[in-house]
Amino acid sequence: MDLAQADARPAGRGWLRRAGPWLAANLAAERERWPLWLPVLMGAGIGTYFALKTEPPAWLGPVALALAALALSLAWRSERRRFPAAGCLALALGFAAAQFQAHNVAAPVLEHRVAGTLAGRVSSVDPLPEGSRLSIAPASLGELAPAQLPARVRVRLRHGDGGVAPGDWVSLRVSLEPPPAPAMPGAYDFERAAWFERLGGVGYALSAPEPTVPPDGAAPGEWNQALNALRQGVTSRIRAALPNPEGAIAAALITGETHAIPPGDAGAFRDAGLAHILVIAGLHMGMVAGICFFALRAIFALIPAIALNYPTKKFAACLALAMTFGYMLLSGATVSSRRAFAMIALALLAVLADRFSISARALALAAVAIMLMSPSSAMGPSFQMSFAAVAALVAFYESYRLQLSDWHRNAGGLRLFGLYLLGISFTTIVTTVATAPFTIYHFNRFPLYSVAANVAAVPITGFWVMPWAILSVLLMPLHLEFLALHPMAWGIDAISSIAKGVTSWPGAVMNLPSMPAWGLGVLGLGGLWLAIWRRRWRYLGLVPVALGVASIWLARPPDILIADDGKLMAVRDAGGNYLPSLAQGGRSAEESWTKRAAAHLGPVWPASGASDDGSLNCDAGACVYRARGRSVTIIRDAAKFDRGQCSADLVLANVPAWKLCPGARIIDSIDVYRNGGYAVWLEPDSIRVENTRSDQGDRLWSPKRGRDNPDQ
């Protein structure tokens, strides 16, 4: 060992010895920030429940929660042990809350396709660009026994809404199927989402809905049906005054009904980074609260008897809180609107108490409240993106509050407007960076010019569109809403022009493949480390952030994909695009495949001969796909199949194939029936195969498919 090596080891050990006390000192100095990690741990408990591949016993959550509560009570007097025990309690609380919700919402789910007459009560009506979609609580469905009836089904009408409203009893002929499985392992799990919505079947109407008499003993309508009826009525009034796409966008801003927005307009808003304008969240709730608060203060100031004798600021805060609560209900009380209302309520309550409340602790309380009310929402993009954006903004403005206050002090009107535009730019940059990982993971798209679009569109939304939106609702009892809706439409048209203009710029959208789930988790942890801590050691969070970003390029899309019907397949060509086996297969499956891989659909498999890149060679009986030194035979017609092709590394077929290629590694229709869709990765030394059933695991919401061969 030379002298340099001898000196290096003690130096390394010295660095490690110093790191421990340094971390401990920073942790102790940020003691007041420790509680902010409790919602994170609660979310980790929720994530743990959903990450399990086997449904845990029903007693596990309550027992873990009781033991954690006991541990906290025993450790309460010791400050050194109190927070670790509180962290364990938060983990157990999240796990137990998610498990309780999963069992509490349990309801029958269709096991197969059902066609027949459906009779039930309409719970909601969603307008679509063409037709509408009804959510119905069935009283009867075809030949199903009462114990097999889902709590709710969703039916699409091709034309109009049939003149029905929430709370109506209707009868119609339908074709319904179970909620569809994920298009591929790791894709969006609609089966799980449907379970928590108590949605047991989806399909389309075969006839127009007709009024029917409620069955004897039918329960009276619930309050949410009355609220949905009010939302539908307001939406209908808006669409009647504004029948063009501006009316659909106006309805989205007022009642949260986004389904009627034409795909072209919705895509332009999304690709310009303006999708948040169409989803009622912090921007809209804050604007409504602010407009109501300052308008009421101005009105009170004009009445001397009130202004001189009463605390008008607190009166305005109370009324603004009530109006904002009403707006949340009218908009459908989504996760993002509930989070925004919780934050605004804390701010307005702070006005009543003469305190400042927009803080990280207020956000933490809002997160805990929403996770307790709806634990499953923590797994969705709305919750994740909403809280990531607000957490990043709170952290940013906590760090630069004094500097921003200095900029605003003694600023004139022109400078204030410039600072307002600068604030929009800062806000857009911070929220774009904070939500980018979730945007990429869930939607595989990243708008590159969102800052420019938001600087132009947000002032129009705040100063023009939302004031007219509030006025239109106030005028509806007088049937004069058109006086406000038409000026509102001018602003919406301007915003739409901005969105379409920005998306026409070169490279407006970057398509990226989905990062692995572990990459999103690591990146999220790094972002939380940066947002929660205040001292310089928080920059250690950049390390997991960088690792999470790098995971995007570490993930490789599958080489072969099989839809859950076994008929549609696709192989990846040399250019990274997918070649489908059918000209008209499952559109939703193809969209999911190409979106997650940031790829495009290539030409259909040739009837005979080779594909353009030579990776696929077909004849009447089969196609042979070659990639990375591996070969895969895909049987097209069993009667014309050459059994000499069974020597491939893998054999795929949309018919039972175990007799055709005995001893070969096979994925056929029997496997797809049992396990759903498949994804295959070819490697020089191995073949990795995943299916949606193994990815979902044996959970409450995963279908219990039969073990027998349906074709035998």
VOGUDREN-802827 format. One record per residue (C-alpha): x, y, z. Coordinates in steps of 0.5 Angstrom, whole numbers, padded with zeros to 4 digits, always signed. Last residue first. Example, Ala and Ser with C-alpha at 12.3 -4.5 7.8 and 13.67 -1.06 7.14 Angstrom:
// VOGUDREN-802827
+0027-0002+0014/+0025-0009+0016/
***
This chain:
// VOGUDREN-802827
-0125-0053-0049/-0125-0046-0051/-0126-0043-0044/-0120-0047-0041/-0121-0047-0033/-0118-0043-0028/-0124-0038-0028/-0122-0030-0027/-0123-0027-0020/-0123-0020-0023/-0118-0015-0019/-0122-0010-0014/-0121-0014-0008/-0114-0015-0009/-0110-0021-0012/-0104-0018-0015/-0105-0012-0020/-0099-0013-0024/-0100-0021-0024/-0106-0020-0027/-0104-0015-0032/-0099-0020-0035/-0091-0019-0035/-0086-0023-0039/-0078-0022-0039/-0074-0026-0044/-0067-0028-0043/-0060-0028-0045/-0060-0023-0051/-0066-0019-0048/-0073-0019-0051/-0079-0016-0046/-0086-0018-0047/-0092-0015-0044/-0099-0019-0043/-0106-0017-0043/-0111-0021-0038/-0108-0027-0034/-0113-0032-0034/-0116-0031-0041/-0110-0029-0044/-0106-0035-0042/-0112-0039-0045/-0111-0035-0051/-0104-0037-0052/-0097-0035-0049/-0093-0041-0050/-0086-0043-0048/-0085-0050-0053/-0086-0057-0050/-0092-0058-0054/-0092-0053-0060/-0099-0054-0063/-0102-0058-0058/-0101-0052-0053/-0103-0047-0058/-0110-0045-0055/-0112-0040-0060/-0110-0032-0060/-0103-0035-0061/-0096-0033-0058/-0089-0038-0059/-0083-0036-0055/-0076-0038-0056/-0077-0040-0063/-0077-0048-0065/-0084-0048-0066/-0083-0045-0073/-0082-0053-0075/-0090-0053-0074/-0092-0050-0080/-0098-0046-0079/-0104-0047-0084/-0109-0050-0080/-0107-0046-0074/-0108-0039-0077/-0104-0033-0075/-0099-0036-0070/-0094-0031-0067/-0087-0034-0067/-0082-0030-0063/-0074-0030-0064/-0069-0027-0060/-0062-0024-0062/-0064-0017-0060/-0070-0017-0064/-0074-0022-0069/-0081-0023-0070/-0084-0029-0074/-0091-0029-0077/-0095-0035-0078/-0100-0039-0082/-0101-0035-0088/-0094-0032-0088/-0090-0027-0084/-0083-0024-0083/-0082-0018-0078/-0076-0015-0076/-0074-0013-0083/-0075-0006-0082/-0080-0005-0087/-0084-0011-0085/-0083-0017-0089/-0087-0022-0093/-0094-0024-0093/-0100-0021-0090/-0096-0016-0088/-0097-0013-0080/-0101-0007-0080/-0097+0000-0081/-0094+0004-0075/-0097+0006-0069/-0093+0012-0066/-0088+0012-0060/-0088+0015-0053/-0088+0008-0050/-0093+0010-0045/-0097+0014-0050/-0096+0008-0056/-0099+0003-0051/-0105+0007-0048/-0107+0009-0055/-0107+0002-0058/-0111-0001-0052/-0116+0005-0053/-0117+0004-0060/-0118-0004-0059/-0116-0007-0066/-0118-0004-0073/-0112-0005-0078/-0110-0011-0074/-0103-0014-0072/-0101-0007-0070/-0093-0005-0071/-0091-0001-0065/-0086+0005-0066/-0079+0005-0063/-0075+0005-0070/-0073-0002-0070/-0080-0004-0070/-0084-0006-0063/-0089-0011-0064/-0096-0011-0063/-0102-0016-0061/-0110-0015-0062/-0113-0022-0061/-0112-0024-0054/-0118-0020-0052/-0113-0017-0046/-0109-0014-0051/-0102-0017-0053/-0096-0013-0053/-0089-0015-0056/-0082-0011-0055/-0084-0008-0048/-0082+0000-0047/-0075+0001-0044/-0074+0004-0037/-0067+0007-0036/-0068+0014-0040/-0074+0016-0035/-0070+0013-0029/-0065+0019-0030/-0070+0024-0027/-0071+0019-0021/-0064+0019-0020/-0063+0027-0021/-0069+0028-0016/-0066+0023-0011/-0059+0027-0011/-0063+0034-0011/-0066+0032-0004/-0059+0033-0001/-0060+0041-0003/-0064+0041+0004/-0058+0041+0008/-0058+0048+0006/-0063+0049+0012/-0071+0050+0010/-0073+0043+0010/-0080+0041+0007/-0079+0043+0000/-0073+0040-0002/-0074+0034+0002/-0081+0033-0001/-0078+0034-0008/-0073+0028-0006/-0078+0024-0004/-0082+0025-0010/-0076+0023-0015/-0075+0017-0011/-0083+0015-0012/-0083+0017-0019/-0077+0013-0020/-0080+0007-0016/-0086+0007-0021/-0082+0007-0027/-0082+0013-0032/-0087+0013-0037/-0084+0014-0044/-0084+0022-0046/-0087+0026-0051/-0085+0033-0051/-0090+0038-0053/-0089+0045-0057/-0083+0043-0061/-0085+0048-0067/-0090+0053-0065/-0097+0051-0067/-0099+0049-0059/-0098+0056-0057/-0103+0059-0062/-0108+0054-0060/-0107+0056-0053/-0107+0063-0054/-0113+0063-0059/-0117+0059-0053/-0115+0064-0048/-0118+0069-0053/-0124+0065-0054/-0125+0064-0047/-0125+0072-0046/-0130+0073-0051/-0134+0068-0048/-0134+0071-0041/-0137+0077-0045/-0143+0073-0047/-0144+0069-0041/-0145+0076-0037/-0151+0078-0040/-0153+0071-0042/-0154+0070-0034/-0161+0074-0034/-0166+0068-0032/-0167+0072-0026/-0165+0066-0021/-0159+0066-0026/-0156+0073-0025/-0152+0071-0019/-0149+0065-0023/-0147+0069-0029/-0144+0075-0024/-0139+0069-0022/-0137+0067-0029/-0136+0074-0031/-0131+0076-0025/-0128+0069-0027/-0127+0071-0035/-0124+0078-0034/-0119+0080-0029/-0117+0073-0027/-0118+0069-0033/-0115+0074-0038/-0109+0075-0033/-0108+0067-0033/-0108+0067-0041/-0102+0071-0043/-0097+0069-0038/-0100+0062-0038/-0098+0061-0045/-0091+0064-0044/-0089+0059-0038/-0093+0053-0041/-0088+0053-0048/-0085+0046-0047/-0091+0042-0045/-0089+0035-0043/-0093+0029-0045/-0093+0022-0042/-0100+0023-0039/-0099+0019-0032/-0091+0019-0031/-0090+0025-0035/-0095+0029-0032/-0093+0027-0025/-0085+0028-0026/-0087+0035-0029/-0091+0037-0023/-0086+0041-0019/-0082+0044-0025/-0089+0046-0028/-0091+0049-0021/-0085+0053-0020/-0084+0055-0027/-0092+0057-0027/-0091+0061-0021/-0085+0065-0023/-0088+0067-0029/-0095+0069-0026/-0091+0073-0021/-0087+0076-0026/-0094+0078-0029/-0096+0081-0023/-0089+0084-0022/-0090+0088-0028/-0097+0090-0026/-0094+0093-0020/-0089+0096-0023/-0094+0100-0028/-0099+0102-0021/-0093+0104-0017/-0089+0100-0012/-0088+0103-0005/-0086+0096-0003/-0088+0091-0008/-0080+0089-0009/-0079+0089-0002/-0084+0084+0000/-0082+0079-0006/-0075+0080-0002/-0078+0078+0004/-0082+0072+0002/-0077+0069-0002/-0076+0062+0002/-0083+0062+0004/-0085+0064-0003/-0081+0058-0006/-0083+0053-0001/-0091+0055-0001/-0090+0054-0009/-0087+0048-0009/-0092+0045-0004/-0098+0048-0008/-0095+0045-0014/-0094+0038-0011/-0101+0038-0007/-0105+0039-0014/-0100+0034-0018/-0101+0028-0013/-0108+0029-0012/-0110+0030-0019/-0106+0025-0021/-0109+0019-0017/-0106+0015-0012/-0108+0020-0006/-0115+0019-0008/-0115+0012-0005/-0115+0015+0002/-0121+0019+0001/-0124+0023+0007/-0117+0021+0011/-0113+0023+0005/-0117+0029+0004/-0116+0032+0011/-0109+0030+0012/-0107+0034+0006/-0111+0040+0008/-0107+0039+0015/-0100+0039+0011/-0102+0045+0007/-0104+0049+0013/-0097+0047+0016/-0093+0049+0010/-0096+0056+0010/-0102+0060+0008/-0105+0062+0015/-0103+0069+0017/-0107+0071+0024/-0112+0076+0025/-0117+0071+0028/-0122+0072+0023/-0117+0073+0017/-0114+0067+0019/-0121+0063+0018/-0120+0066+0011/-0113+0063+0010/-0116+0056+0013/-0122+0056+0008/-0117+0058+0002/-0113+0052+0004/-0119+0047+0005/-0122+0050-0001/-0116+0049-0005/-0116+0041-0003/-0123+0040-0004/-0122+0043-0011/-0117+0039-0013/-0120+0032-0010/-0127+0034-0014/-0132+0037-0010/-0137+0037-0016/-0136+0044-0019/-0143+0047-0015/-0140+0044-0009/-0134+0048-0009/-0137+0054-0011/-0142+0054-0005/-0136+0053-0001/-0133+0059-0004/-0139+0063-0003/-0139+0061+0004/-0132+0063+0005/-0133+0070+0002/-0139+0071+0006/-0135+0070+0012/-0129+0074+0010/-0133+0080+0008/-0136+0080+0015/-0129+0079+0018/-0126+0085+0013/-0133+0089+0015/-0131+0089+0022/-0138+0093+0024/-0139+0100+0026/-0136+0105+0021/-0137+0101+0015/-0144+0098+0016/-0147+0105+0018/-0142+0108+0012/-0145+0104+0007/-0140+0104+0001/-0134+0101+0005/-0139+0095+0005/-0139+0094-0002/-0132+0095-0003/-0131+0090+0002/-0136+0085-0001/-0132+0086-0008/-0125+0085-0004/-0128+0078-0001/-0132+0076-0007/-0126+0077-0012/-0121+0074-0008/-0125+0068-0006/-0127+0067-0013/-0120+0068-0016/-0117+0063-0010/-0122+0058-0012/-0121+0058-0019/-0113+0058-0019/-0113+0053-0013/-0117+0048-0017/-0123+0047-0022/-0120+0044-0028/-0120+0047-0035/-0115+0053-0033/-0110+0047-0030/-0110+0044-0038/-0106+0051-0040/-0100+0048-0041/-0100+0049-0048/-0101+0042-0050/-0107+0041-0045/-0110+0047-0047/-0110+0045-0055/-0112+0038-0053/-0118+0040-0050/-0120+0044-0056/-0119+0039-0061/-0122+0034-0056/-0129+0038-0056/-0130+0040-0049/-0137+0036-0047/-0133+0032-0042/-0131+0038-0038/-0136+0039-0033/-0133+0043-0027/-0139+0047-0026/-0137+0054-0027/-0130+0053-0031/-0132+0047-0034/-0139+0050-0036/-0135+0056-0039/-0131+0051-0043/-0137+0047-0046/-0140+0054-0048/-0134+0057-0051/-0134+0050-0055/-0141+0053-0058/-0148+0053-0056/-0147+0059-0051/-0153+0061-0048/-0156+0054-0048/-0150+0051-0046/-0150+0055-0040/-0157+0054-0038/-0155+0046-0039/-0149+0047-0034/-0153+0050-0029/-0159+0045-0029/-0154+0039-0029/-0150+0042-0023/-0157+0043-0020/-0159+0036-0021/-0152+0034-0019/-0153+0037-0012/-0160+0034-0012/-0157+0027-0013/-0152+0029-0008/-0157+0030-0003/-0160+0023-0003/-0166+0021-0007/-0171+0018-0003/-0170+0010-0002/-0175+0005-0006/-0180+0001-0002/-0184+0000-0008/-0180+0001-0014/-0180+0007-0017/-0184+0008-0024/-0181+0009-0030/-0179+0014-0035/-0176+0012-0042/-0169+0012-0043/-0167+0012-0051/-0165+0005-0053/-0159+0000-0054/-0155+0004-0049/-0148+0004-0048/-0143+0000-0043/-0140+0000-0037/-0141-0004-0030/-0140-0004-0023/-0138+0003-0021/-0137+0003-0014/-0133+0009-0015/-0127+0006-0011/-0128+0000-0015/-0128+0004-0021/-0121+0007-0020/-0119+0000-0019/-0122-0003-0025/-0119+0003-0029/-0112+0001-0027/-0108+0006-0031/-0102+0002-0034/-0097-0002-0030/-0098-0008-0034/-0102-0007-0040/-0109-0004-0043/-0111-0004-0035/-0117-0008-0034/-0124-0006-0037/-0130-0005-0032/-0134-0011-0033/-0139-0010-0039/-0146-0007-0041/-0150-0007-0046/-0157-0003-0045/-0164-0003-0046/-0167+0003-0042/-0172+0004-0036/-0171+0011-0032/-0172+0013-0025/-0170+0021-0025/-0166+0023-0019/-0161+0026-0023/-0164+0029-0030/-0167+0026-0036/-0169+0029-0043/-0166+0023-0047/-0159+0026-0045/-0157+0028-0053/-0155+0023-0058/-0151+0017-0057/-0152+0015-0050/-0147+0012-0046/-0148+0008-0040/-0145+0008-0033/-0147+0003-0028/-0148+0004-0020/-0149+0000-0014/-0148-0007-0018/-0153-0012-0018/-0151-0019-0016/-0155-0019-0010/-0161-0017-0014/-0161-0023-0018/-0159-0021-0025/-0163-0023-0031/-0163-0016-0035/-0161-0011-0030/-0166-0009-0024/-0166-0003-0019/-0160+0000-0022/-0156+0006-0019/-0155+0010-0026/-0149+0014-0028/-0151+0017-0035/-0146+0019-0041/-0148+0024-0046/-0149+0025-0054/-0143+0027-0058/-0138+0032-0055/-0141+0029-0048/-0145+0032-0043/-0145+0028-0036/-0151+0026-0033/-0151+0024-0025/-0155+0019-0021/-0160+0017-0025/-0165+0012-0021/-0166+0005-0024/-0168+0000-0029/-0164-0003-0034/-0167-0008-0040/-0162-0013-0043/-0155-0015-0045/-0150-0017-0040/-0142-0018-0041/-0139-0022-0036/-0137-0022-0029/-0141-0015-0027/-0138-0012-0020/-0142-0013-0014/-0140-0007-0008/-0135-0006-0004/-0134+0001-0002/-0133+0000+0006/-0128-0005+0004/-0123-0001+0000/-0125+0005+0005/-0122+0001+0011/-0116-0001+0008/-0114+0006+0005/-0115+0008+0012/-0112+0003+0016/-0105+0004+0011/-0106+0011+0012/-0107+0011+0020/-0101+0006+0020/-0096+0010+0017/-0098+0016+0021/-0098+0012+0028/-0091+0010+0026/-0089+0017+0025/-0092+0019+0031/-0087+0014+0034/-0081+0016+0031/-0083+0023+0033/-0084+0021+0041/-0078+0017+0042/-0073+0023+0043/-0078+0028+0046/-0079+0022+0051/-0086+0024+0055/-0090+0021+0049/-0087+0015+0048/-0092+0010+0052/-0098+0014+0048/-0094+0013+0042/-0093+0006+0042/-0100+0005+0044/-0103+0009+0038/-0098+0005+0034/-0101-0002+0037/-0108+0000+0035/-0106+0003+0028/-0103-0004+0027/-0109-0008+0029/-0114-0004+0026/-0110-0005+0019/-0108-0012+0020/-0115-0014+0022/-0118-0015+0015/-0113-0019+0012/-0108-0017+0007/-0110-0017+0000/-0104-0020-0004/-0100-0016-0009/-0099-0010-0004/-0097-0003-0007/-0104-0001-0006/-0103-0002+0002/-0096+0001+0002/-0098+0007-0002/-0103+0009+0004/-0098+0008+0009/-0093+0012+0005/-0099+0018+0004/-0099+0018+0012/-0092+0018+0012/-0092+0024+0008/-0098+0027+0012/-0093+0026+0018/-0087+0029+0015/-0089+0036+0016/-0089+0035+0023/-0082+0035+0023/-0081+0042+0021/-0081+0045+0028/-0075+0041+0030/-0071+0044+0024/-0065+0045+0028/-0065+0038+0031/-0065+0035+0024/-0059+0040+0022/-0055+0038+0028/-0056+0030+0027/-0054+0031+0020/-0048+0034+0022/-0046+0029+0027/-0047+0023+0023/-0043+0027+0017/-0037+0028+0021/-0035+0021+0022/-0036+0019+0015/-0032+0024+0013/-0026+0022+0018/-0027+0015+0015/-0026+0017+0008/-0020+0021+0011/-0017+0015+0015/-0018+0011+0008/-0014+0016+0004/-0008+0017+0008/-0006+0010+0007/-0007+0010-0001/-0003+0016-0002/+0003+0013+0002/+0003+0007-0002/+0000+0000+0000/
***
